[in-house]
Amino acid sequence: MNGSTEHPLHETLLHDALHAHVRESGGDAAGARLAGLADGALRVARRRQRLARTGVGVAAVAVVATAWVAFAGGTAPGAQEVRPGMGGGAGKAVPVSLLPVTSATERACAQGSGGYTVKASANHPASCVHADRAGGMSDIRVASATAEKSTIDGTWQVEVTLSPTDRTRFAALTGSIAGAPAPRNSFAIVIDGKLWDMPSVTASLTGGRFEIIGTYVGDLTSATAHNLADRLDPGR
């Protein structure tokens, strides 16, 4: 998977060191913020490495826990909670929505606000993400999806490939948000009404591929990643 010669050793060491600091300090709020930033740096390095290999442009990852700049929110009804879905069989070839992010704030979504709540973890507070359903790509069927394990840090992700038609639309979507300030340069990956990832971009992604890593580093287990790939891939 990771064929690039670039190796984000610095980010990996920073990630491990800051998480060790959080454990030693008892998990105070400042340490938790630093750990969140380290997660973000590691995800940025990993994403750049993979996209450099495929030649689809440079992208960074907007970790929801560190994108606390509030912008005007969306208006879609019904708050959703991030809770990666399990189960396969009849759920295969489920559609995916790729939606421009309009805001990310450090609190759970209010009931009926139309946002996606990212649950709090040991190192991250809860957050609320709003996305533009009307301005994104809703309910698309992917061409393929594969679960893969990172050779850098051992975490799992799902690599998704779009159809030629959706590839063109995806390039236009990512190109339209690339110049916006964070978090509006990000797109929400929504499956079954749940937010699975929120990558940010710095240029149009023309290769028709993206990866689902999770809202935080290490969110996906082997079982979850394989289950999601099976449900997304129409050929499985």
C-alpha atoms as a printed R data frame, in Angstrom:
    type eleno elety resid chain resno       x      y       z
1   ATOM     1    CA   MET     A     1   0.000  0.000   0.000
2   ATOM     2    CA   ASN     A     2   2.707  2.480   1.020
3   ATOM     3    CA   GLY     A     3   5.060  2.557  -1.933
4   ATOM     4    CA   SER     A     4   6.373  6.059  -1.416
5   ATOM     5    CA   THR     A     5   9.953  6.534  -0.199
6   ATOM     6    CA   GLU     A     6   8.756  9.190   2.247
7   ATOM     7    CA   HIS     A     7   8.495  7.899   5.822
8   ATOM     8    CA   PRO     A     8   6.835 10.160   8.448
9   ATOM     9    CA   LEU     A     9   9.204  9.116  11.246
10  ATOM    10    CA   HIS     A    10   9.145 12.518  12.923
11  ATOM    11    CA   GLU     A    11   5.346 12.551  13.159
12  ATOM    12    CA   THR     A    12   5.292  8.960  14.453
13  ATOM    13    CA   LEU     A    13   7.806  9.759  17.207
14  ATOM    14    CA   LEU     A    14   5.899 12.936  18.102
15  ATOM    15    CA   HIS     A    15   2.646 11.001  18.262
16  ATOM    16    CA   ASP     A    16   4.113  8.339  20.597
17  ATOM    17    CA   ALA     A    17   5.910 10.846  22.810
18  ATOM    18    CA   LEU     A    18   2.891 13.074  23.345
19  ATOM    19    CA   HIS     A    19   0.599 10.165  24.107
20  ATOM    20    CA   ALA     A    20   3.148  8.928  26.661
21  ATOM    21    CA   HIS     A    21   3.143 12.418  28.202
22  ATOM    22    CA   VAL     A    22  -0.653 12.343  28.511
23  ATOM    23    CA   ARG     A    23  -0.513  8.999  30.312
24  ATOM    24    CA   GLU     A    24   2.201 10.195  32.688
25  ATOM    25    CA   SER     A    25   0.416 13.482  33.467
26  ATOM    26    CA   GLY     A    26  -2.859 11.779  34.283
27  ATOM    27    CA   GLY     A    27  -4.623 12.817  31.089
28  ATOM    28    CA   ASP     A    28  -5.128 16.552  31.801
29  ATOM    29    CA   ALA     A    29  -6.919 18.753  29.244
30  ATOM    30    CA   ALA     A    30  -3.733 20.358  27.879
31  ATOM    31    CA   GLY     A    31  -2.109 16.976  27.370
32  ATOM    32    CA   ALA     A    32  -5.194 15.674  25.625
33  ATOM    33    CA   ARG     A    33  -5.074 18.599  23.177
34  ATOM    34    CA   LEU     A    34  -1.410 17.873  22.421
35  ATOM    35    CA   ALA     A    35  -2.253 14.230  21.827
36  ATOM    36    CA   GLY     A    36  -4.961 15.275  19.412
37  ATOM    37    CA   LEU     A    37  -2.500 17.440  17.502
38  ATOM    38    CA   ALA     A    38  -0.046 14.539  17.338
39  ATOM    39    CA   ASP     A    39  -2.798 12.327  15.919
40  ATOM    40    CA   GLY     A    40  -3.441 14.953  13.279
41  ATOM    41    CA   ALA     A    41   0.220 15.245  12.315
42  ATOM    42    CA   LEU     A    42   0.533 11.491  11.910
43  ATOM    43    CA   ARG     A    43  -2.611 11.316   9.765
44  ATOM    44    CA   VAL     A    44  -1.331 14.165   7.557
45  ATOM    45    CA   ALA     A    45   1.960 12.366   6.955
46  ATOM    46    CA   ARG     A    46   0.233  9.070   6.176
47  ATOM    47    CA   ARG     A    47  -2.265 10.653   3.794
48  ATOM    48    CA   ARG     A    48   0.399 12.585   1.911
49  ATOM    49    CA   GLN     A    49   2.487  9.452   1.525
50  ATOM    50    CA   ARG     A    50  -0.361  7.420   0.046
51  ATOM    51    CA   LEU     A    51  -1.608 10.139  -2.269
52  ATOM    52    CA   ALA     A    52   1.920 10.799  -3.518
53  ATOM    53    CA   ARG     A    53   2.085  7.131  -4.526
54  ATOM    54    CA   THR     A    54  -1.173  7.246  -6.481
55  ATOM    55    CA   GLY     A    55  -0.462 10.641  -8.032
56  ATOM    56    CA   VAL     A    56  -3.819 12.125  -7.119
57  ATOM    57    CA   GLY     A    57  -2.596 15.324  -5.506
58  ATOM    58    CA   VAL     A    58  -1.623 16.446  -2.014
59  ATOM    59    CA   ALA     A    59  -4.111 16.050   0.801
60  ATOM    60    CA   ALA     A    60  -4.061 16.488   4.552
61  ATOM    61    CA   VAL     A    61  -6.371 15.053   7.158
62  ATOM    62    CA   ALA     A    62  -8.557 17.334   9.254
63  ATOM    63    CA   VAL     A    63  -8.900 15.420  12.510
64  ATOM    64    CA   VAL     A    64 -12.269 16.386  13.891
65  ATOM    65    CA   ALA     A    65 -10.917 16.723  17.420
66  ATOM    66    CA   THR     A    66  -8.483 19.483  16.353
67  ATOM    67    CA   ALA     A    67 -10.688 21.403  13.882
68  ATOM    68    CA   TRP     A    68 -12.408 23.664  16.378
69  ATOM    69    CA   VAL     A    69 -12.955 26.735  14.190
70  ATOM    70    CA   ALA     A    70 -16.702 27.356  13.944
71  ATOM    71    CA   PHE     A    71 -18.339 28.478  10.701
72  ATOM    72    CA   ALA     A    72 -21.942 28.838   9.611
73  ATOM    73    CA   GLY     A    73 -23.528 25.404  10.048
74  ATOM    74    CA   GLY     A    74 -25.670 23.303   7.727
75  ATOM    75    CA   THR     A    75 -29.441 23.026   7.972
76  ATOM    76    CA   ALA     A    76 -30.172 19.359   7.354
77  ATOM    77    CA   PRO     A    77 -32.528 17.852   9.946
78  ATOM    78    CA   GLY     A    78 -31.644 15.324  12.621
79  ATOM    79    CA   ALA     A    79 -28.368 15.103  14.558
80  ATOM    80    CA   GLN     A    80 -26.387 11.899  14.004
81  ATOM    81    CA   GLU     A    81 -23.875 10.181  16.289
82  ATOM    82    CA   VAL     A    82 -20.616  8.720  15.005
83  ATOM    83    CA   ARG     A    83 -20.808  5.015  15.745
84  ATOM    84    CA   PRO     A    84 -19.169  2.834  13.046
85  ATOM    85    CA   GLY     A    85 -21.769  0.343  11.860
86  ATOM    86    CA   MET     A    86 -21.295 -3.398  11.871
87  ATOM    87    CA   GLY     A    87 -23.073 -6.135  10.004
88  ATOM    88    CA   GLY     A    88 -22.854 -7.327   6.389
89  ATOM    89    CA   GLY     A    89 -24.764 -9.648   4.136
90  ATOM    90    CA   ALA     A    90 -27.889 -7.723   3.163
91  ATOM    91    CA   GLY     A    91 -26.029 -4.462   3.793
92  ATOM    92    CA   LYS     A    92 -23.531 -4.933   0.947
93  ATOM    93    CA   ALA     A    93 -22.926 -2.203  -1.637
94  ATOM    94    CA   VAL     A    94 -24.260  0.522   0.629
95  ATOM    95    CA   PRO     A    95 -24.069  4.077  -0.750
96  ATOM    96    CA   VAL     A    96 -21.601  6.728   0.399
97  ATOM    97    CA   SER     A    97 -22.085 10.487   0.651
98  ATOM    98    CA   LEU     A    98 -19.158 12.909   0.285
99  ATOM    99    CA   LEU     A    99 -20.272 16.258   1.695
100 ATOM   100    CA   PRO     A   100 -18.446 19.607   2.057
101 ATOM   101    CA   VAL     A   101 -17.914 20.419   5.736
102 ATOM   102    CA   THR     A   102 -19.335 23.756   6.843
103 ATOM   103    CA   SER     A   103 -18.346 23.764  10.524
104 ATOM   104    CA   ALA     A   104 -16.675 21.743  13.285
105 ATOM   105    CA   THR     A   105 -17.167 22.827  16.886
106 ATOM   106    CA   GLU     A   106 -15.965 21.452  20.216
107 ATOM   107    CA   ARG     A   107 -19.222 20.159  21.649
108 ATOM   108    CA   ALA     A   108 -21.816 17.509  20.937
109 ATOM   109    CA   CYS     A   109 -24.497 18.478  18.430
110 ATOM   110    CA   ALA     A   110 -27.771 19.829  19.750
111 ATOM   111    CA   GLN     A   111 -30.779 17.648  19.059
112 ATOM   112    CA   GLY     A   112 -32.262 18.505  15.677
113 ATOM   113    CA   SER     A   113 -29.276 20.650  14.622
114 ATOM   114    CA   GLY     A   114 -28.535 18.520  11.574
115 ATOM   115    CA   GLY     A   115 -24.943 17.838  12.606
116 ATOM   116    CA   TYR     A   116 -22.893 14.704  13.173
117 ATOM   117    CA   THR     A   117 -21.687 14.181  16.732
118 ATOM   118    CA   VAL     A   118 -18.219 12.707  17.168
119 ATOM   119    CA   LYS     A   119 -18.180 10.956  20.518
120 ATOM   120    CA   ALA     A   120 -15.535 11.896  23.081
121 ATOM   121    CA   SER     A   121 -12.572  9.551  23.563
122 ATOM   122    CA   ALA     A   122  -9.845  9.319  26.194
123 ATOM   123    CA   ASN     A   123  -7.808 12.009  24.427
124 ATOM   124    CA   HIS     A   124 -10.463 14.013  22.575
125 ATOM   125    CA   PRO     A   125 -13.602 15.902  23.586
126 ATOM   126    CA   ALA     A   126 -16.889 15.443  21.748
127 ATOM   127    CA   SER     A   127 -17.414 17.596  18.666
128 ATOM   128    CA   CYS     A   128 -20.151 18.536  16.223
129 ATOM   129    CA   VAL     A   129 -19.641 18.548  12.450
130 ATOM   130    CA   HIS     A   130 -22.055 20.103   9.977
131 ATOM   131    CA   ALA     A   131 -21.937 19.353   6.252
132 ATOM   132    CA   ASP     A   132 -23.670 20.610   3.123
133 ATOM   133    CA   ARG     A   133 -25.819 17.762   1.820
134 ATOM   134    CA   ALA     A   134 -27.132 19.782  -1.113
135 ATOM   135    CA   GLY     A   135 -23.654 20.767  -2.280
136 ATOM   136    CA   GLY     A   136 -22.025 17.338  -2.059
137 ATOM   137    CA   MET     A   137 -22.178 13.904  -3.666
138 ATOM   138    CA   SER     A   138 -25.001 11.970  -2.033
139 ATOM   139    CA   ASP     A   139 -25.741  8.240  -2.103
140 ATOM   140    CA   ILE     A   140 -23.088  7.191  -4.612
141 ATOM   141    CA   ARG     A   141 -22.009  3.583  -5.219
142 ATOM   142    CA   VAL     A   142 -18.260  3.036  -5.225
143 ATOM   143    CA   ALA     A   143 -16.400  0.950  -7.802
144 ATOM   144    CA   SER     A   144 -14.331 -0.932  -5.208
145 ATOM   145    CA   ALA     A   145 -13.291 -0.881  -1.559
146 ATOM   146    CA   THR     A   146 -10.400 -2.689   0.126
147 ATOM   147    CA   ALA     A   147  -9.387 -2.987   3.782
148 ATOM   148    CA   GLU     A   148  -5.650 -2.513   4.278
149 ATOM   149    CA   LYS     A   149  -3.271 -2.265   7.205
150 ATOM   150    CA   SER     A   150  -0.756  0.567   7.359
151 ATOM   151    CA   THR     A   151   2.882 -0.509   7.336
152 ATOM   152    CA   ILE     A   152   3.729  2.728   9.165
153 ATOM   153    CA   ASP     A   153   1.752  2.405  12.383
154 ATOM   154    CA   GLY     A   154  -0.287 -0.786  11.982
155 ATOM   155    CA   THR     A   155  -3.682  0.925  11.896
156 ATOM   156    CA   TRP     A   156  -6.455 -0.158   9.545
157 ATOM   157    CA   GLN     A   157  -8.091  1.828   6.755
158 ATOM   158    CA   VAL     A   158 -10.389  1.262   3.806
159 ATOM   159    CA   GLU     A   159  -9.230  2.407   0.370
160 ATOM   160    CA   VAL     A   160 -12.145  3.394  -1.846
161 ATOM   161    CA   THR     A   161 -12.124  3.791  -5.645
162 ATOM   162    CA   LEU     A   162 -14.870  5.728  -7.429
163 ATOM   163    CA   SER     A   163 -16.402  5.064 -10.839
164 ATOM   164    CA   PRO     A   164 -15.172  7.189 -13.781
165 ATOM   165    CA   THR     A   165 -18.284  9.366 -13.647
166 ATOM   166    CA   ASP     A   166 -18.034  9.961  -9.915
167 ATOM   167    CA   ARG     A   167 -14.277 10.497 -10.243
168 ATOM   168    CA   THR     A   168 -14.952 13.608 -12.319
169 ATOM   169    CA   ARG     A   169 -17.501 14.890  -9.815
170 ATOM   170    CA   PHE     A   170 -15.120 14.155  -6.935
171 ATOM   171    CA   ALA     A   171 -12.340 16.137  -8.607
172 ATOM   172    CA   ALA     A   172 -14.712 19.085  -8.981
173 ATOM   173    CA   LEU     A   173 -15.905 18.803  -5.382
174 ATOM   174    CA   THR     A   174 -12.434 18.648  -3.863
175 ATOM   175    CA   GLY     A   175 -11.215 21.411  -6.143
176 ATOM   176    CA   SER     A   176 -14.041 23.689  -5.005
177 ATOM   177    CA   ILE     A   177 -13.161 23.361  -1.295
178 ATOM   178    CA   ALA     A   178  -9.356 23.145  -1.515
179 ATOM   179    CA   GLY     A   179  -8.787 26.881  -1.035
180 ATOM   180    CA   ALA     A   180 -11.182 27.330   1.877
181 ATOM   181    CA   PRO     A   181 -10.000 27.806   5.485
182 ATOM   182    CA   ALA     A   182 -10.234 24.834   7.854
183 ATOM   183    CA   PRO     A   183 -12.522 23.050   8.394
184 ATOM   184    CA   ARG     A   184 -14.302 24.091   5.184
185 ATOM   185    CA   ASN     A   185 -11.523 22.551   3.095
186 ATOM   186    CA   SER     A   186 -12.720 19.153   4.346
187 ATOM   187    CA   PHE     A   187 -15.339 16.709   3.147
188 ATOM   188    CA   ALA     A   188 -17.368 14.436   5.380
189 ATOM   189    CA   ILE     A   189 -17.511 10.745   4.488
190 ATOM   190    CA   VAL     A   190 -20.993  9.665   5.551
191 ATOM   191    CA   ILE     A   191 -22.236  6.055   5.403
192 ATOM   192    CA   ASP     A   192 -25.579  4.917   6.786
193 ATOM   193    CA   GLY     A   193 -26.101  8.369   8.252
194 ATOM   194    CA   LYS     A   194 -22.850  8.206  10.248
195 ATOM   195    CA   LEU     A   195 -19.653 10.225   9.860
196 ATOM   196    CA   TRP     A   196 -16.679  7.911   9.295
197 ATOM   197    CA   ASP     A   197 -13.918 10.375   8.380
198 ATOM   198    CA   MET     A   198 -13.321 14.038   7.552
199 ATOM   199    CA   PRO     A   199 -10.310 14.440   5.218
200 ATOM   200    CA   SER     A   200  -9.128 17.899   4.196
201 ATOM   201    CA   VAL     A   201  -7.630 18.724   0.808
202 ATOM   202    CA   THR     A   202  -5.212 21.297  -0.571
203 ATOM   203    CA   ALA     A   203  -5.836 20.547  -4.265
204 ATOM   204    CA   SER     A   204  -8.343 18.828  -6.515
205 ATOM   205    CA   LEU     A   205  -8.112 15.034  -6.167
206 ATOM   206    CA   THR     A   206  -8.284 13.656  -9.685
207 ATOM   207    CA   GLY     A   207  -7.409 10.009  -9.111
208 ATOM   208    CA   GLY     A   208 -10.870  8.989  -7.912
209 ATOM   209    CA   ARG     A   209  -9.577  7.477  -4.662
210 ATOM   210    CA   PHE     A   210  -9.894  8.309  -0.993
211 ATOM   211    CA   GLU     A   211  -9.265  6.483   2.270
212 ATOM   212    CA   ILE     A   212 -11.431  5.991   5.317
213 ATOM   213    CA   ILE     A   213  -9.236  6.012   8.420
214 ATOM   214    CA   GLY     A   214 -11.775  6.976  11.067
215 ATOM   215    CA   THR     A   215 -12.415 10.153  12.999
216 ATOM   216    CA   TYR     A   216  -9.368  9.451  15.207
217 ATOM   217    CA   VAL     A   217  -6.132  7.551  14.564
218 ATOM   218    CA   GLY     A   218  -6.685  3.843  15.182
219 ATOM   219    CA   ASP     A   219 -10.497  3.990  15.113
220 ATOM   220    CA   LEU     A   220 -10.838  1.102  12.676
221 ATOM   221    CA   THR     A   221 -10.089 -2.445  13.763
222 ATOM   222    CA   SER     A   222  -9.411 -5.258  11.321
223 ATOM   223    CA   ALA     A   223 -12.981 -6.497  11.714
224 ATOM   224    CA   THR     A   224 -14.516 -3.054  11.252
225 ATOM   225    CA   ALA     A   225 -12.372 -2.216   8.226
226 ATOM   226    CA   HIS     A   226 -13.076 -5.527   6.474
227 ATOM   227    CA   ASN     A   227 -16.765 -5.314   7.300
228 ATOM   228    CA   LEU     A   228 -16.991 -1.786   5.887
229 ATOM   229    CA   ALA     A   229 -15.074 -2.751   2.726
230 ATOM   230    CA   ASP     A   230 -17.404 -5.729   2.200
231 ATOM   231    CA   ARG     A   231 -20.464 -3.526   2.575
232 ATOM   232    CA   LEU     A   232 -19.174 -0.856   0.182
233 ATOM   233    CA   ASP     A   233 -17.733 -3.050  -2.573
234 ATOM   234    CA   PRO     A   234 -20.360 -4.084  -5.157
235 ATOM   235    CA   GLY     A   235 -18.200 -7.027  -6.281
236 ATOM   236    CA   ARG     A   236 -18.105 -8.784  -2.900
